[in-house]
């Protein structure tokens, strides 16, 4: 078995692990990054199929994501604005297709008033939440004992208002049904973006894209690390003591180091065998964290035909199989691309169908927004992170009921020489590349301070 010695071994070559490694190396420490996959990027993955560039994973940049924006500038990566000219589409409870502009869906006056009231009410609650420690709120336990669904039912009798507020947090972000997570988890999701208003503003939260694809962030960081990044090396065992760690891969590489950073999604932490075992608190905590589930659907067309009809490509409906969709055409590409999302239980349902039946059902749903032409794409692709061995869901891990207030403060607590780093553990930027970079920087800074 080949063995190497480093100051720090980083397990996982996503944006968080690579950021931590880069910061550690800048500080003069030696590093080794071990990645199970044959690529870097984690839940960002840009690939090409039949000449079409597809953003399989995370892709958007919002104006508040300072850490990501700084990293893009440092790496020389450019951004461009998501296409948003024209009308958006909303399909209501009665299957009526309505065009609109602005952030509030074209619902009846009473429902609109309720939507505005609920958004304002949530903004007040979110303003009280520190995204870096939501469990410190005086009412954290109370908020963590109430499902988001129950809170909405208590807040309004307007079903369509409830369905749409639920859409923003549940299907669109946490990718779990609103009865499966708490009000506290919902408030964290909104606080991570600055406010609930930001979450309902597609022009803010989905502002820009990276020219060439978001995976370019991880590729750029990895290139600077050079031979310190080792692909195809899944870590199977991590031995640890006060003296340091030994990371043993399933491919015959062994890294001896003073410190370790486990930079993988929380549900994958337990895929590694620890000698000695992690403390009981860690064992318990990871049983209360799980990934959400969403299918990201890509449909490429000869041209962005919806623009000719005066449509922006932005579409929403809590009553459709594809609950949201956007113009996802690539920079400088004459083809038009739509991206749609099928979340939680709806995703479960379509995976019971054959691939062709699933494609037909999803394109039928998208056609309700854009018309019959939607059913005939040049190219069609489904991002299924639920079946990806080294991810097992999307977009991120969240706690079950009561878990965030009970275990949240322990998520990033080091265990001896072992630290933890990923976007799932972020406050600001939670579940986004920005959060991954923030946590990577903070994790590295703590290790540098300790080793110095």
N, C-alpha and C positions, 0 to 999 in steps of 0.2 A: 504494500500500500504506500503510495506517494504521500509524503508529509511536508508541510511548509509551516513556517512560523511568521506570525504577524502580530501587531499590537491589537487589532480589532478584526474580527470576522463578522461579516454582514450576511445574513441569510435572506435572500430575496432581492432581485434586481429590478424592482419597480421604482417609481419616482422617489419614494421615501427612502428606501435602502440606498439607492445611488446618490441621493442628496447627502445622506449621512456619511457615506463613504467619501464623497468629494470634500466635505467640510473637514473630516478627520485627516484626510491626506493633505489638505491645505495647511493644517496645523502641524504637519511634520510627522504624523503617525503613519505607520504602515497598515495596509488593509488588504483583505481578500473578500470579494463578493461572490457568494455561492448561489447560483440560480438553477432551479430544477428544470425550467423550460429550455428550449433551444433558442430563446430570444430574450431580450430585455423588454421592460415596459409594463409588466404586471397587467393591470386592467386597462392599460392603454395599448392599442394594437392597431397599426395602420398597415393594410395589406392591399395587394392588387390582384384582381380577378378579371380575366378577359379584357384587360386594358383599363379597367375601372378601379380607381382608388376608393377603398372602403375604410371608414373609421369604425372598426369592429368594437372598440371600447370607448372610453371617455374622450371628449373632444372639445368642449366649449370653454371659453374664457369669459368671465364676467369682470366688470371694472373694479370691483373691490378685492380681487384676488392678487394682492400685491406680491406675494411670494412667487406665484407662478409668473406674473408679468416681469418681475425682476430676473427670473431664471431664463425666460424667453429672450430677454434683451442680452443677457450675459452670453447665451449660446448663439446669438445672431439669428434667431428664428423670428419670422414676420407673422403678423396676423391680418385677417381680413374680416369684414363685418358679415354676419349672417344676413341673407336676403330677407327683407321684411317689407318691401313696398307693396301697397295694395291692401285688400280686405283680408281679414281672417275669417275662419269658418267655425261655427258652433252648431251642433246638432242637439236639440232639446229632448225632453222626456217624451214628446209626441212624435219624434222622428222628423221634426221640421228642421231643414237646413237653413241657417241664417248667417248672413254676412255681417261683419262688424269691424270696427276699428277701436283701438284703446284696449284697456286691461279687463274691463268688466264685460262678461258675456251678455249677449242680447236676450235677456230674460224679461219676464213681466215686471212692472214697476215695484210690486210688493217684494218679489224675490230679489230684485236688484237692491232694494233698500236693506234687505236682510244680509245680502252678500257684503255690502259696504259696512254695515254694522259689525258683522262678524270679523271682517278683516281688521277693522279698527280695534275691536276688542282683543283680538289675537296680537296685534301690534303692541298693545299696552302690556300684555303678559310677557311677550317676547323681550321687550325692553328691560324687564326685570331679571332676565336670565343671562348669566355669564356663560357663554358657550364653552369656555374652558373648564367650568365647574358647575354645571347645572344642578348637581346634587347638593350644592351649598345654598340653594334658594330655601327660604324658611318654610315654604309649602311643598318642597320637592317630594316628600313621601306621599303627601295627599295627591299631588298631580300624577305621581307614578302608579297610583292605585286605581286610576280612572282611565278606561280606554278612550282613545280619541273619538271613537264612535259614540260612546255614552256621553262625552262632553258635548258633542254636536247636538245630540238628541235633546239634551237639557237646555242647550243654548237657543234652539229655534225649532219651531214646528214645521218650517218650510222645507220639504223634502228636497226640492231641487237646489236650494241653497246649501243644504247639508251635503248633497252629492258632489257639488262643485268644490266646496272647501275641502272635503275629504280627498278629492282628486289631486289637489295640489301637493298634499303631504303624503298620502298613502300610495296610490298608483304611480304618481309621477316622481316621487323622491325615495321614500323608504321601500317602496315596491312590496308592501305587505298590505293585507286588508286592514281597514281602520279599526277593527275589533282586536287586532293582534298586537298593537303597540299602545303605549300610554300617552296621555296628554303631555307629560314631561318629555318624552322622546320626540313628540311633534314640536314642542317649543324649542328643543335643541336644534331640530332640523331647520327651523326658521331663523333662530338666533345665529346659526352658523353662516347664514347669508346676510345677516344684518337686520332683517325684519321679515315679517310675513308678507308685507307689501312687495319686497324684492322677489319673493318666490312666485307671486302671481303676475310678475312683470317679465314676460318672455324676452322682451328687448333688453332687460338687464341681466337676467340669469343665464341667458343663451346669447350673449352679445357677439362674441367673435370666435373665429376658429384659427387654427395654426396652419399656415401655408406648408403643405407637405405632410401634415398630420401631427396629432398630439404625441404620438410615440417618439417623435423627433426629440422631445425633451429627454427621455431616458436614453435614446441613442446618443445624443450629444454628451450627456453626462458620462455614459459608459466609454465613449471614445477617449475622453480625457483620462479615464482610469486605466485604459489600455489592458495589459495582461493581468491586472488585478481582478478582472471580472471573469468568472469561470462559469460557462453555460453547461447545461446538461449534468449538473451535480446536485441532485436532491439530497438535502441533509436528513439522514435517518436517525442519528444519535447525537446528542449534545451532552457531553460530560462536563461537569462544572464543580468548582470549589472556590475557596477564597483566593486561591493562587491563579485562577484563570479558567479557560475552557478548552475543550477539544471538540471540534465539529467533524463528524465522520459522515461522509457521503456514501450513497449507494453505488457510486461509480469508482470508488477506490482512492479518493482524495481525502486527506486528513489535514485539518488546519488547527494548529496550536496557537492560542491567542490569549491576551490579557483580559479582553472583554468581548462580548458578543452582542450583536443587535439582531433580534428576530423581527424582520420587516416583511411579514406576511399577514394576510387577513386573520383576525382572531380565530375563526373556526378551523384554520389550518395550523395554529400553534400546537395543538395536541397531536398533529400528525408526526411530530418529532418525539422520539423517546428521550427522556431526560434522565441522566444518572448523576446524582440522585433525583428522584421525582420532584417536580415543582411542588410548592406548598399547597395545602388543601384549598386555600383561598383562590388560587389560580385554577385548580381543577373545578371548583364549584362555579367560578365566574364564567369560564368558557362554555359551560353547559347552558348558560342563559343568554348567549350571544349566537345569532344565526344570520345568514345572508338572506337578503330579499331575492326576488326572482322577476326578471323582466326579459322579454325578447325584444331586441333592437332589430327592426326590419329595414332593409335598404332596397329601394326600387329605383333603377336607373332607366331613363327614357331618352329618346333621340334629342329632345329639347325640353326645357322647363315649360311645358304647355300651359300650366296653370297661370303663369304670368300673363299670357295673352288674354286670359279671362279676368284680369285685374286682381288676381289672388296673390297673397304673400306666400302662400304655402303653409302658413300657421293654422292649425286646426285642433279643436278640442271637443271632447264629449265624454262624460262619465257613462254614457249609455252605449258607446261603441266598443267593439272588440279592441280596435286600436284607439286608445283613449286620447292620444295626442300625436301630432305629426308636424313636420317642418320641411321647408325647402333646405336641402342639405347638399346643394350643388357645389362641386369643388371649385377652388380658385382657378380661373382661367380655362374652365372646362365648358365646351359647348353643349355637352349633355346636361340633362336635368336630373337631379337625384332627390327623391323624397325619403325621409327617415320617419318611421312610425314606431310606436311602442305598445306592446301587449304585456300587461302586468299581472302579477300574483295569480289569483285563481283562474283568470282568463287564460294565462299562459299555461297553467296546468291542463286546462281543457283542450287547447289546440294541440298539445303534445300527445294527446290520446288519438289523434288523427294521423293518417299517413302524411308524408311530406307534401304530396301534391294537394291533398285535401286541405291541409293547413295553409299552404300558399294561397289557395283559392279563397278560403275564408278570410284571410287577412287582407288580400287585395280587394275583396268585395267590400270590406269595412272601409278601406281607404278610398274606394270609389264613391262612397257616400259623401265624402268631402269634396272630391275633385272631379268626379264624373267617370263615365265608362272607360275612357282612355287609360285610366289608372290600371286597368286589369291586364294591360299588355306591355309590361316593361321589357326593355332589352336585356336586363340583368336583374336578378333577385337574389338576396342573401339574408339569412337570419343569424344574428349574433346570439348564440345560446351559451351564455356563461355558466348556466346551471350544470352543464355536462362537462365543463372544462376542469380537468383533474386538479389543477393548482389554483382554482378560484372557487368553484362550486356555488356560484350565485352572483347576483348583481343588484344594486350597485355596491352595496356595502353591508356590513354587519350592524345589527341593532339589537337592543335588549328586548327580552320578553317583559311581560307585565311585572313591575316592581324591581326589575334588574338594574336599571340605570341609577336609581337612588341608593340601591344596596351595594353595588359593585363598581359604579362608575369611577370613583376616586382611585381604584386599584388598577385600572387598565394599563396605566403607563408606569406603575411602580416597579422599579427594577427588582429582580430576584438575584441576589448576589451579584455576579459579574454580567448578568443577562439583562439587556434593555429591550424595549418593544417599540416599534415604530411603523405606522401605516396611516393611511387616510381615515380609516375607521376609528382611530383614536384621537382625531383632531377635534378641536372646538370650532374655531373659525375655519371655514373650508372643509368641514366634515364631509366625507365621502367624495371629495373632489381632489384633483391633482394639486391644487393650491394647498389643501390641508396636508397632503402627503409630504409636500416640500417643507411646510412649516414644522411638522413633527420631526422630519428628518434633521432639520437644522437644530431644533431644540435638543434632540437626543444626542447629536454629535457634540453640541456645546457642553452638555452635562458630562459626557465622557472625557472631553478635553480638559475640563476644569478638574475632574477627579484625578486623571492620570498625571496632570502637571503638578 
